[in-house]
Amino acid sequence: MTRLTAIIADDEPRLAEDLAARLRAAWPQLDVVTIAANGLDAAAAIAAHQPAFAFLDINMPGLDGIQVAKLAQTTRVIFVTAHAEYAVTAFEAAAMDYLLKPVSNERLAQCVARLSQPRTAVMDAAALTALLSQQPAQPHLEWLTVRLGDTTRLVAVNEVLYFRAGDKYTEAVTATEGHLVRTSLKELLEQLPPRRFVQIHRSVVVNLREIERIEHNVLGRPQLHLKKGAGVLSVSRSFAAQFRQM
């Protein structure tokens, strides 16, 4: 029997390892040969291993998942992302399936059942629409669980001025203190209310309701002055466009 192989690509190692473990449990016949941390590594892994399947995050550095999918020839692609708006583009890239994060065990089992069928056809637009309709939108994050020594505390998300990514933790900064959260900034951003929190730097997400005013420095870069003298945050060039009209 031909061995079935797959690669997983996601720039969040913890999420990639979790998906690999769940795939092994749900599909013992599938061998996950590589976990890639970015799009370039994913493309190289596909070229080297010619896996049957590639489970690709869409937002990745180097090459995004859509670009990697277009480079794949015989490998069948399954996108795993938090963003439903990429569905049409995924269809155009001949996606076999499309998993919205966080992926439930039931939804993963449906995907495995589909992929394990011989000669699985590329998903058509109608099937993709029906599939997305089965996946209700995830509620936005309202509370953070933080630890101080042996004490666990709840912090309301709407009290957070901004989030800043660290080496191993994300810091949630409120008006009075900072809290370390064991969740990556990318994963948090996918759960935060999108009209309230925006990314202004690769390591910073700000609460729009806590911005008092926006000024521009001599280079024209936006500087966000927070309410009640809570500090000033600089917007990086990559994220400056969303503040140009403010």
Secondary structure as GFF3:
##gff-version 3
##sequence-region A 1 246
A	DSSP	beta_strand	4	9	.	.	.	ID=ss1
A	DSSP	alpha_helix	13	26	.	.	.	ID=ss2
A	DSSP	beta_strand	30	36	.	.	.	ID=ss3
A	DSSP	alpha_helix	39	49	.	.	.	ID=ss4
A	DSSP	beta_strand	53	56	.	.	.	ID=ss5
A	DSSP	alpha_helix	65	71	.	.	.	ID=ss6
A	DSSP	beta_strand	76	81	.	.	.	ID=ss7
A	DSSP	three_ten_helix	84	86	.	.	.	ID=ss8
A	DSSP	alpha_helix	87	92	.	.	.	ID=ss9
A	DSSP	beta_strand	97	100	.	.	.	ID=ss10
A	DSSP	alpha_helix	105	115	.	.	.	ID=ss11
A	DSSP	alpha_helix	125	133	.	.	.	ID=ss12
A	DSSP	beta_strand	143	148	.	.	.	ID=ss13
A	DSSP	beta_strand	151	156	.	.	.	ID=ss14
A	DSSP	three_ten_helix	157	159	.	.	.	ID=ss15
A	DSSP	beta_strand	162	165	.	.	.	ID=ss16
A	DSSP	beta_strand	170	173	.	.	.	ID=ss17
A	DSSP	beta_strand	178	181	.	.	.	ID=ss18
A	DSSP	alpha_helix	185	191	.	.	.	ID=ss19
A	DSSP	beta_strand	197	201	.	.	.	ID=ss20
A	DSSP	beta_strand	204	207	.	.	.	ID=ss21
A	DSSP	three_ten_helix	208	210	.	.	.	ID=ss22
A	DSSP	beta_strand	211	216	.	.	.	ID=ss23
A	DSSP	beta_strand	222	226	.	.	.	ID=ss24
A	DSSP	three_ten_helix	227	229	.	.	.	ID=ss25
A	DSSP	beta_strand	232	234	.	.	.	ID=ss26
A	DSSP	three_ten_helix	237	243	.	.	.	ID=ss27
###
